[in-house]
Amino acid sequence: MRALPILFMVMFFCPLLANASSSQSLKAKVDLVVVNKSESRMSVMRDGKVVKSYLIAMGDVPQGHKLKEGDQRTPQGRYTLDYKKSDSAFYKSIHISYPNEEDKLRADALGIPAGGMIMIHGENPRSPLPPEEAQKYNWTNGCIAVTNKEMDELWQMIDAGTPIEIWP
């Protein structure tokens, strides 16, 4: 008979503890963000392990490295998430340090502007589509878009100075 109250307590409290630890892990800071453009996925990592993965929308021309301003491409390479912008036109945004020195040299050699202002940001406020549906389409000018709810999670987990790797 004594086992019954103990069994009840285990069944009641274990799921609560699992949810608490899962939500706590989303509040802890990450040390790397990895974007896989070919899979339209962005993963946030801590100590070499994926904490969470997100479906992303990118620029209209997602294949290839960003070469110049206005080419609708998302850059590829290693950058830094260098500052946050709470009053973004797309809810909230985190700036990616594109162009890096290599990008600037390439653009200079080609005599074209490299572009800039590449961000991870929230939803398009003018979209008629529900957020989850809009994420199925590439609609940005080269930025990386997530839903506003996901942007709130990322906002908590990412500090300025966090590295980001953007893979083809």
HURA-V936979 format. One record per backbone hydrogen bond with DSSP energy under -0.5 kcal/mol. CO is the residue of the C=O (numbers start at 1). NH is the residue of the N-H. If there is no record, write none. Layout:
# HURA-V936979
co:CO nh:NH
co:CO nh:NH
This chain:
# HURA-V936979
co:1 nh:4
co:1 nh:5
co:2 nh:6
co:3 nh:7
co:4 nh:8
co:5 nh:9
co:6 nh:10
co:7 nh:11
co:8 nh:12
co:9 nh:13
co:10 nh:14
co:11 nh:15
co:12 nh:16
co:13 nh:17
co:14 nh:18
co:15 nh:19
co:16 nh:20
co:17 nh:21
co:18 nh:22
co:19 nh:23
co:20 nh:24
co:21 nh:25
co:22 nh:26
co:23 nh:27
co:24 nh:27
co:24 nh:28
co:31 nh:163
co:32 nh:45
co:33 nh:165
co:34 nh:43
co:35 nh:37
co:35 nh:167
co:36 nh:39
co:36 nh:40
co:36 nh:41
co:37 nh:40
co:40 nh:56
co:41 nh:36
co:42 nh:54
co:43 nh:34
co:44 nh:51
co:44 nh:52
co:45 nh:31
co:45 nh:32
co:46 nh:49
co:49 nh:46
co:52 nh:44
co:54 nh:42
co:57 nh:145
co:58 nh:139
co:58 nh:140
co:68 nh:71
co:72 nh:61
co:77 nh:79
co:77 nh:166
co:79 nh:164
co:80 nh:82
co:80 nh:97
co:81 nh:161
co:81 nh:162
co:83 nh:95
co:85 nh:88
co:85 nh:93
co:88 nh:91
co:90 nh:92
co:90 nh:122
co:91 nh:88
co:92 nh:122
co:93 nh:85
co:94 nh:120
co:95 nh:82
co:95 nh:83
co:96 nh:98
co:96 nh:118
co:100 nh:104
co:101 nh:105
co:102 nh:106
co:103 nh:107
co:104 nh:108
co:105 nh:109
co:106 nh:110
co:107 nh:111
co:107 nh:112
co:108 nh:111
co:113 nh:69
co:118 nh:96
co:119 nh:121
co:119 nh:144
co:120 nh:94
co:121 nh:146
co:123 nh:125
co:124 nh:127
co:130 nh:133
co:130 nh:134
co:131 nh:135
co:133 nh:136
co:134 nh:137
co:137 nh:139
co:140 nh:60
co:143 nh:145
co:144 nh:121
co:145 nh:57
co:147 nh:151
co:148 nh:152
co:149 nh:153
co:150 nh:154
co:151 nh:155
co:152 nh:156
co:153 nh:157
co:154 nh:158
co:157 nh:30
co:159 nh:162
co:162 nh:81
co:163 nh:33
co:164 nh:79
co:165 nh:35
co:165 nh:167
co:166 nh:77
co:167 nh:37
